[in-house]
Amino acid sequence: MIELKNVSVTFEKENRKIQAVSDVSLQIQAGEIFGIVGYSGAGKSTLVRTINLLQRPSSGQVIINGVDLVQLSAAELRKARKNIGMIFQHFNLMNSRTVAENVAFPLKDLNLSTAEKEAKVSSLLEKVGILDKAQAYPEQLSGGQKQRVAIARALATDPSILLCDEATSALDPKTTHSILDLLRQLNQELGLSIIMITHDMNVVKNLCHRVAVMAEGQVIEENGIVEMFTQSQNPLTQEFINMATHFDWDYELVLEEMREANTLNDYFIARLSFVGHEVTEPFIAQLARDYQVHCNILYGNIEALRGSFVGNLVVTVEAKAADWEKSLVFLEKHQVNVEILTDKEGTKWMI
């Protein structure tokens, strides 16, 4: 449905050029929830604004349903934009208008009777769960309610694409969860394609089918959500994933404390990661029973992603070198990835 081909955006500021987006190519399928993640200044918001040409690219193509929007006339572009809804971090509601009037605003130029417009507004407010707030004003609403109004307004022209630019960044965790549930519901019921711009990998983890990671105006990694969480190679991507899986603890500090206590002479520390049905296998117990490899869990986390389980364990390992080498064959067979977090040199298990 959406194809970006070699899209670049360059700004000129104080006689110097700033490359906000650099040669980005992406394909997003119909009915897909696609996440674009990056820190502030990565270029993600600029990129998403090229999809409806709120930001015209300096070069490249923006193809929606086979049509390059860059080549359209102003009238043709206005018509094409009706197929693309957009919601923002700070809602962008008109404070002097009621909730119903805000939602009705995109309908003003459509050939609908007053009764038809009122019925459509009521239907949209009911769909997003705030029909009872139709005559309220934005200042009377909570942040989550404001974002529901913004979503209803974005759906007023029956778009097939919804762009979400940091749509949950101003919300508390509980409200964020409810908005993500609503977006998931709209995706399933309406077949809506959703592009979610965020700096929070937790949002992507809980909502998206696929994700692209941006840095310095470029896409540095792109994959399905499960594959991204289990096979990512880029250090920045891994940093986002560690935060989303609560693995961003300072294990280097823990290691230093263990070195000072002279405990690392007795064992080493490893990270065990696994995906899929193997999460239910008692492999820690099997390591002790069958291989004389004794593990003590320092940290553990299991995530459910798109129907698959992804787990991480940080363990201390006490074993003879020969037993450990045999156990690695067992772990590999069960698709458990092993990463040693402490230096091998000088520890007893190497003797």
Secondary structure as GFF3:
##gff-version 3
##sequence-region A 1 351
A	DSSP	beta_strand	2	13	.	.	.	ID=ss1
A	DSSP	beta_strand	16	28	.	.	.	ID=ss2
A	DSSP	beta_strand	33	37	.	.	.	ID=ss3
A	DSSP	alpha_helix	44	51	.	.	.	ID=ss4
A	DSSP	beta_strand	59	64	.	.	.	ID=ss5
A	DSSP	beta_strand	67	68	.	.	.	ID=ss6
A	DSSP	three_ten_helix	69	71	.	.	.	ID=ss7
A	DSSP	alpha_helix	74	81	.	.	.	ID=ss8
A	DSSP	beta_strand	84	88	.	.	.	ID=ss9
A	DSSP	alpha_helix	99	104	.	.	.	ID=ss10
A	DSSP	three_ten_helix	105	107	.	.	.	ID=ss11
A	DSSP	alpha_helix	114	127	.	.	.	ID=ss12
A	DSSP	three_ten_helix	131	133	.	.	.	ID=ss13
A	DSSP	three_ten_helix	138	140	.	.	.	ID=ss14
A	DSSP	alpha_helix	143	154	.	.	.	ID=ss15
A	DSSP	beta_strand	161	165	.	.	.	ID=ss16
A	DSSP	alpha_helix	173	190	.	.	.	ID=ss17
A	DSSP	beta_strand	193	198	.	.	.	ID=ss18
A	DSSP	alpha_helix	201	207	.	.	.	ID=ss19
A	DSSP	beta_strand	210	215	.	.	.	ID=ss20
A	DSSP	beta_strand	218	224	.	.	.	ID=ss21
A	DSSP	alpha_helix	225	231	.	.	.	ID=ss22
A	DSSP	alpha_helix	235	244	.	.	.	ID=ss23
A	DSSP	alpha_helix	251	260	.	.	.	ID=ss24
A	DSSP	beta_strand	268	275	.	.	.	ID=ss25
A	DSSP	three_ten_helix	276	280	.	.	.	ID=ss26
A	DSSP	alpha_helix	283	291	.	.	.	ID=ss27
A	DSSP	beta_strand	294	305	.	.	.	ID=ss28
A	DSSP	beta_strand	308	318	.	.	.	ID=ss29
A	DSSP	alpha_helix	321	333	.	.	.	ID=ss30
A	DSSP	beta_strand	336	340	.	.	.	ID=ss31
A	DSSP	three_ten_helix	348	350	.	.	.	ID=ss32
###
